[in-house]
Amino acid sequence: MSTVATKKYSKEKDEWVMGIDEAGRGPVLGAMLYGACICPVSRLEDLKQTGVFDSKQLTDEKRRELFKMIKKSEYLEWIIDAIPADW
């Protein structure tokens, strides 16, 4: 199962950076969840101001707030995928 953002921002000559994170305990104990987000380098300073750079340092509340911001963003693209334990 994948959830993908719609394409909102596109400039063919832009360079992009990607952040990836995972959560779970591995295929023996349960599903693994993966998320990735890409940002044009030209908007990286805007992204840095949100505090998204280390999910391990964020509270659950802050993660949820940032995900809402990412979904509403006009320049970020994202994907979430789950790999079930029985895959």
N, CA, C and O atoms as a GROMACS GRO file, in nm:
protein
  348
    1MET      N    1   0.083  -0.117   0.000
    1MET     CA    2   0.000   0.000   0.000
    1MET      C    3   0.088   0.124   0.000
    1MET      O    4   0.172   0.139   0.088
    2SER      N    5   0.070   0.211  -0.096
    2SER     CA    6   0.145   0.336  -0.102
    2SER      C    7   0.049   0.453  -0.102
    2SER      O    8  -0.061   0.445  -0.157
    3THR      N    9   0.091   0.559  -0.043
    3THR     CA   10   0.020   0.685  -0.051
    3THR      C   11   0.117   0.786  -0.109
    3THR      O   12   0.226   0.805  -0.056
    4VAL      N   13   0.078   0.851  -0.217
    4VAL     CA   14   0.168   0.942  -0.288
    4VAL      C   15   0.102   1.078  -0.300
    4VAL      O   16  -0.018   1.088  -0.327
    5ALA      N   17   0.180   1.180  -0.281
    5ALA     CA   18   0.131   1.316  -0.300
    5ALA      C   19   0.111   1.343  -0.449
    5ALA      O   20   0.174   1.282  -0.534
    6THR      N   21   0.022   1.435  -0.478
    6THR     CA   22   0.009   1.479  -0.616
    6THR      C   23   0.123   1.575  -0.647
    6THR      O   24   0.173   1.643  -0.558
    7LYS      N   25   0.163   1.579  -0.772
    7LYS     CA   26   0.275   1.666  -0.810
    7LYS      C   27   0.229   1.812  -0.805
    7LYS      O   28   0.133   1.850  -0.872
    8LYS      N   29   0.298   1.891  -0.725
    8LYS     CA   30   0.256   2.029  -0.703
    8LYS      C   31   0.358   2.132  -0.753
    8LYS      O   32   0.322   2.245  -0.784
    9TYR      N   33   0.481   2.093  -0.760
    9TYR     CA   34   0.588   2.188  -0.787
    9TYR      C   35   0.682   2.122  -0.887
    9TYR      O   36   0.729   2.011  -0.864
   10SER      N   37   0.708   2.189  -0.996
   10SER     CA   38   0.796   2.126  -1.093
   10SER      C   39   0.872   2.230  -1.173
   10SER      O   40   0.813   2.314  -1.241
   11LYS      N   41   1.001   2.222  -1.164
   11LYS     CA   42   1.090   2.299  -1.250
   11LYS      C   43   1.196   2.201  -1.294
   11LYS      O   44   1.271   2.150  -1.211
   12GLU      N   45   1.203   2.173  -1.421
   12GLU     CA   46   1.293   2.070  -1.470
   12GLU      C   47   1.438   2.089  -1.429
   12GLU      O   48   1.510   1.991  -1.413
   13LYS      N   49   1.481   2.212  -1.412
   13LYS     CA   50   1.623   2.236  -1.382
   13LYS      C   51   1.653   2.244  -1.233
   13LYS      O   52   1.769   2.260  -1.194
   14ASP      N   53   1.551   2.232  -1.150
   14ASP     CA   54   1.576   2.234  -1.006
   14ASP      C   55   1.650   2.109  -0.961
   14ASP      O   56   1.626   2.000  -1.011
   15GLU      N   57   1.740   2.127  -0.866
   15GLU     CA   58   1.800   2.013  -0.796
   15GLU      C   59   1.712   1.988  -0.674
   15GLU      O   60   1.654   2.080  -0.618
   16TRP      N   61   1.705   1.860  -0.634
   16TRP     CA   62   1.619   1.821  -0.523
   16TRP      C   63   1.700   1.747  -0.417
   16TRP      O   64   1.802   1.685  -0.448
   17VAL      N   65   1.656   1.755  -0.292
   17VAL     CA   66   1.711   1.674  -0.184
   17VAL      C   67   1.598   1.586  -0.131
   17VAL      O   68   1.481   1.622  -0.137
   18MET      N   69   1.637   1.468  -0.078
   18MET     CA   70   1.537   1.375  -0.028
   18MET      C   71   1.569   1.336   0.115
   18MET      O   72   1.685   1.316   0.152
   19GLY      N   73   1.466   1.326   0.195
   19GLY     CA   74   1.477   1.272   0.329
   19GLY      C   75   1.392   1.146   0.338
   19GLY      O   76   1.281   1.142   0.284
   20ILE      N   77   1.444   1.044   0.404
   20ILE     CA   78   1.374   0.916   0.417
   20ILE      C   79   1.375   0.876   0.564
   20ILE      O   80   1.474   0.897   0.635
   21ASP      N   81   1.263   0.818   0.610
   21ASP     CA   82   1.257   0.769   0.747
   21ASP      C   83   1.176   0.640   0.747
   21ASP      O   84   1.092   0.618   0.660
   22GLU      N   85   1.201   0.557   0.846
   22GLU     CA   86   1.129   0.432   0.860
   22GLU      C   87   1.090   0.413   1.005
   22GLU      O   88   1.148   0.471   1.097
   23ALA      N   89   0.988   0.330   1.022
   23ALA     CA   90   0.943   0.296   1.156
   23ALA      C   91   0.893   0.152   1.154
   23ALA      O   92   0.839   0.105   1.053
   24GLY      N   93   0.912   0.084   1.263
   24GLY     CA   94   0.867  -0.054   1.273
   24GLY      C   95   0.972  -0.139   1.340
   24GLY      O   96   1.079  -0.090   1.377
   25ARG      N   97   0.940  -0.265   1.355
   25ARG     CA   98   1.032  -0.356   1.424
   25ARG      C   99   1.081  -0.468   1.334
   25ARG      O  100   1.137  -0.567   1.382
   26GLY      N  101   1.061  -0.453   1.206
   26GLY     CA  102   1.110  -0.552   1.113
   26GLY      C  103   1.006  -0.656   1.077
   26GLY      O  104   0.905  -0.668   1.146
   27PRO      N  105   1.030  -0.729   0.971
   27PRO     CA  106   0.929  -0.820   0.919
   27PRO      C  107   0.894  -0.936   1.012
   27PRO      O  108   0.787  -0.996   0.996
   28VAL      N  109   0.978  -0.968   1.106
   28VAL     CA  110   0.946  -1.078   1.199
   28VAL      C  111   0.841  -1.032   1.300
   28VAL      O  112   0.755  -1.112   1.340
   29LEU      N  113   0.846  -0.907   1.342
   29LEU     CA  114   0.757  -0.859   1.447
   29LEU      C  115   0.643  -0.772   1.398
   29LEU      O  116   0.553  -0.740   1.477
   30GLY      N  117   0.642  -0.733   1.274
   30GLY     CA  118   0.532  -0.648   1.226
   30GLY      C  119   0.570  -0.571   1.102
   30GLY      O  120   0.679  -0.586   1.047
   31ALA      N  121   0.478  -0.489   1.059
   31ALA     CA  122   0.496  -0.411   0.937
   31ALA      C  123   0.607  -0.308   0.953
   31ALA      O  124   0.636  -0.261   1.063
   32MET      N  125   0.668  -0.274   0.841
   32MET     CA  126   0.764  -0.164   0.834
   32MET      C  127   0.697  -0.052   0.757
   32MET      O  128   0.635  -0.076   0.653
   33LEU      N  129   0.708   0.070   0.806
   33LEU     CA  130   0.652   0.187   0.740
   33LEU      C  131   0.766   0.277   0.696
   33LEU      O  132   0.861   0.300   0.770
   34TYR      N  133   0.755   0.326   0.574
   34TYR     CA  134   0.859   0.412   0.517
   34TYR      C  135   0.795   0.540   0.465
   34TYR      O  136   0.685   0.539   0.411
   35GLY      N  137   0.865   0.648   0.483
   35GLY     CA  138   0.822   0.776   0.429
   35GLY      C  139   0.939   0.847   0.365
   35GLY      O  140   1.052   0.840   0.414
   36ALA      N  141   0.911   0.917   0.256
   36ALA     CA  142   1.015   0.996   0.190
   36ALA      C  143   0.954   1.129   0.148
   36ALA      O  144   0.835   1.138   0.116
   37CYS      N  145   1.036   1.230   0.150
   37CYS     CA  146   0.993   1.363   0.110
   37CYS      C  147   1.105   1.426   0.030
   37CYS      O  148   1.222   1.417   0.067
   38ILE      N  149   1.069   1.491  -0.081
   38ILE     CA  150   1.171   1.562  -0.158
   38ILE      C  151   1.139   1.710  -0.159
   38ILE      O  152   1.023   1.753  -0.155
   39CYS      N  153   1.246   1.787  -0.164
   39CYS     CA  154   1.236   1.932  -0.158
   39CYS      C  155   1.332   1.993  -0.260
   39CYS      O  156   1.447   1.950  -0.268
   40PRO      N  157   1.288   2.092  -0.337
   40PRO     CA  158   1.382   2.160  -0.425
   40PRO      C  159   1.488   2.231  -0.342
   40PRO      O  160   1.457   2.293  -0.240
   41VAL      N  161   1.612   2.223  -0.386
   41VAL     CA  162   1.722   2.289  -0.315
   41VAL      C  163   1.692   2.438  -0.297
   41VAL      O  164   1.730   2.498  -0.196
   42SER      N  165   1.626   2.497  -0.394
   42SER     CA  166   1.593   2.640  -0.386
   42SER      C  167   1.498   2.673  -0.271
   42SER      O  168   1.486   2.790  -0.235
   43ARG      N  169   1.431   2.573  -0.213
   43ARG     CA  170   1.339   2.595  -0.101
   43ARG      C  171   1.388   2.531   0.028
   43ARG      O  172   1.314   2.524   0.125
   44LEU      N  173   1.512   2.486   0.030
   44LEU     CA  174   1.566   2.414   0.145
   44LEU      C  175   1.567   2.500   0.272
   44LEU      O  176   1.540   2.448   0.381
   45GLU      N  177   1.597   2.626   0.261
   45GLU     CA  178   1.598   2.713   0.379
   45GLU      C  179   1.458   2.724   0.439
   45GLU      O  180   1.443   2.727   0.561
   46ASP      N  181   1.355   2.728   0.354
   46ASP     CA  182   1.217   2.730   0.404
   46ASP      C  183   1.189   2.602   0.482
   46ASP      O  184   1.128   2.606   0.589
   47LEU      N  185   1.234   2.489   0.430
   47LEU     CA  186   1.211   2.361   0.496
   47LEU      C  187   1.287   2.354   0.628
   47LEU      O  188   1.233   2.304   0.727
   48LYS      N  189   1.410   2.401   0.631
   48LYS     CA  190   1.489   2.396   0.754
   48LYS      C  191   1.419   2.468   0.870
   48LYS      O  192   1.431   2.428   0.986
   49GLN      N  193   1.347   2.574   0.838
   49GLN     CA  194   1.279   2.652   0.942
   49GLN      C  195   1.165   2.575   1.008
   49GLN      O  196   1.118   2.616   1.115
   50THR      N  197   1.118   2.466   0.948
   50THR     CA  198   1.008   2.390   1.006
   50THR      C  199   1.053   2.293   1.114
   50THR      O  200   0.972   2.252   1.197
   51GLY      N  201   1.182   2.255   1.114
   51GLY     CA  202   1.234   2.163   1.214
   51GLY      C  203   1.216   2.016   1.179
   51GLY      O  204   1.213   1.933   1.270
   52VAL      N  205   1.204   1.981   1.052
   52VAL     CA  206   1.176   1.843   1.012
   52VAL      C  207   1.298   1.753   1.008
   52VAL      O  208   1.283   1.635   0.975
   53PHE      N  209   1.415   1.799   1.038
   53PHE     CA  210   1.537   1.726   1.005
   53PHE      C  211   1.574   1.605   1.089
   53PHE      O  212   1.656   1.525   1.046
   54ASP      N  213   1.518   1.588   1.205
   54ASP     CA  214   1.549   1.468   1.284
   54ASP      C  215   1.423   1.420   1.354
   54ASP      O  216   1.387   1.469   1.461
   55SER      N  217   1.355   1.323   1.292
   55SER     CA  218   1.227   1.277   1.347
   55SER      C  219   1.240   1.218   1.486
   55SER      O  220   1.145   1.220   1.563
   56LYS      N  221   1.357   1.164   1.519
   56LYS     CA  222   1.377   1.104   1.652
   56LYS      C  223   1.374   1.209   1.762
   56LYS      O  224   1.352   1.177   1.879
   57GLN      N  225   1.394   1.334   1.725
   57GLN     CA  226   1.393   1.444   1.821
   57GLN      C  227   1.254   1.507   1.836
   57GLN      O  228   1.236   1.598   1.916
   58LEU      N  229   1.155   1.458   1.757
   58LEU     CA  230   1.023   1.520   1.755
   58LEU      C  231   0.924   1.444   1.841
   58LEU      O  232   0.930   1.321   1.852
   59THR      N  233   0.832   1.517   1.901
   59THR     CA  234   0.722   1.454   1.970
   59THR      C  235   0.620   1.404   1.867
   59THR      O  236   0.622   1.448   1.752
   60ASP      N  237   0.531   1.314   1.908
   60ASP     CA  238   0.426   1.268   1.819
   60ASP      C  239   0.342   1.384   1.770
   60ASP      O  240   0.305   1.390   1.653
   61GLU      N  241   0.311   1.476   1.858
   61GLU     CA  242   0.230   1.593   1.822
   61GLU      C  243   0.301   1.676   1.714
   61GLU      O  244   0.238   1.718   1.617
   62LYS      N  245   0.430   1.698   1.730
   62LYS     CA  246   0.505   1.777   1.632
   62LYS      C  247   0.513   1.704   1.498
   62LYS      O  248   0.502   1.767   1.394
   63ARG      N  249   0.531   1.571   1.500
   63ARG     CA  250   0.532   1.493   1.375
   63ARG      C  251   0.401   1.510   1.300
   63ARG      O  252   0.400   1.530   1.179
   64ARG      N  253   0.290   1.501   1.373
   64ARG     CA  254   0.158   1.515   1.310
   64ARG      C  255   0.140   1.656   1.251
   64ARG      O  256   0.086   1.672   1.142
   65GLU      N  257   0.186   1.755   1.324
   65GLU     CA  258   0.179   1.894   1.277
   65GLU      C  259   0.261   1.912   1.149
   65GLU      O  260   0.216   1.974   1.053
   66LEU      N  261   0.383   1.856   1.150
   66LEU     CA  262   0.468   1.868   1.032
   66LEU      C  263   0.412   1.792   0.912
   66LEU      O  264   0.426   1.838   0.799
   67PHE      N  265   0.349   1.677   0.935
   67PHE     CA  266   0.290   1.603   0.825
   67PHE      C  267   0.177   1.683   0.761
   67PHE      O  268   0.163   1.683   0.638
   68LYS      N  269   0.096   1.749   0.842
   68LYS     CA  270  -0.008   1.837   0.786
   68LYS      C  271   0.054   1.946   0.700
   68LYS      O  272   0.004   1.978   0.593
   69MET      N  273   0.164   2.005   0.750
   69MET     CA  274   0.232   2.110   0.674
   69MET      C  275   0.287   2.054   0.542
   69MET      O  276   0.274   2.119   0.438
   70ILE      N  277   0.347   1.936   0.547
   70ILE     CA  278   0.403   1.874   0.427
   70ILE      C  279   0.292   1.850   0.324
   70ILE      O  280   0.310   1.878   0.206
   71LYS      N  281   0.178   1.798   0.369
   71LYS     CA  282   0.068   1.770   0.276
   71LYS      C  283   0.013   1.896   0.212
   71LYS      O  284  -0.032   1.893   0.097
   72LYS      N  285   0.017   2.008   0.284
   72LYS     CA  286  -0.036   2.134   0.231
   72LYS      C  287   0.069   2.212   0.151
   72LYS      O  288   0.034   2.304   0.077
   73SER      N  289   0.195   2.176   0.164
   73SER     CA  290   0.302   2.250   0.102
   73SER      C  291   0.289   2.254  -0.050
   73SER      O  292   0.249   2.155  -0.113
   74GLU      N  293   0.322   2.367  -0.108
   74GLU     CA  294   0.319   2.379  -0.254
   74GLU      C  295   0.451   2.339  -0.319
   74GLU      O  296   0.460   2.338  -0.442
   75TYR      N  297   0.553   2.306  -0.240
   75TYR     CA  298   0.682   2.272  -0.300
   75TYR      C  299   0.739   2.136  -0.258
   75TYR      O  300   0.840   2.093  -0.313
   76LEU      N  301   0.677   2.068  -0.163
   76LEU     CA  302   0.726   1.938  -0.119
   76LEU      C  303   0.648   1.826  -0.187
   76LEU      O  304   0.528   1.838  -0.209
   77GLU      N  305   0.717   1.718  -0.219
   77GLU     CA  306   0.654   1.596  -0.270
   77GLU      C  307   0.684   1.486  -0.169
   77GLU      O  308   0.789   1.487  -0.105
   78TRP      N  309   0.592   1.390  -0.153
   78TRP     CA  310   0.611   1.287  -0.051
   78TRP      C  311   0.547   1.156  -0.091
   78TRP      O  312   0.462   1.150  -0.180
   79ILE      N  313   0.590   1.050  -0.023
   79ILE     CA  314   0.531   0.917  -0.040
   79ILE      C  315   0.542   0.843   0.094
   79ILE      O  316   0.638   0.860   0.168
   80ILE      N  317   0.442   0.762   0.122
   80ILE     CA  318   0.442   0.673   0.239
   80ILE      C  319   0.412   0.533   0.188
   80ILE      O  320   0.325   0.515   0.103
   81ASP      N  321   0.483   0.434   0.241
   81ASP     CA  322   0.459   0.296   0.200
   81ASP      C  323   0.471   0.206   0.321
   81ASP      O  324   0.548   0.233   0.413
   82ALA      N  325   0.396   0.098   0.321
   82ALA     CA  326   0.400  -0.001   0.428
   82ALA      C  327   0.434  -0.137   0.368
   82ALA      O  328   0.380  -0.176   0.264
   83ILE      N  329   0.522  -0.209   0.434
   83ILE     CA  330   0.555  -0.345   0.395
   83ILE      C  331   0.507  -0.435   0.508
   83ILE      O  332   0.562  -0.431   0.618
   84PRO      N  333   0.404  -0.517   0.482
   84PRO     CA  334   0.350  -0.601   0.589
   84PRO      C  335   0.449  -0.710   0.631
   84PRO      O  336   0.539  -0.747   0.556
   85ALA      N  337   0.430  -0.760   0.751
   85ALA     CA  338   0.521  -0.862   0.805
   85ALA      C  339   0.521  -0.989   0.721
   85ALA      O  340   0.622  -1.059   0.716
   86ASP      N  341   0.410  -1.020   0.657
   86ASP     CA  342   0.402  -1.145   0.579
   86ASP      C  343   0.439  -1.126   0.432
   86ASP      O  344   0.409  -1.213   0.350
   87TRP      N  345   0.502  -1.018   0.398
   87TRP     CA  346   0.538  -0.990   0.260
   87TRP      C  347   0.641  -1.080   0.207
   87TRP      O  348   0.682  -1.068   0.091
   0.00000   0.00000   0.00000
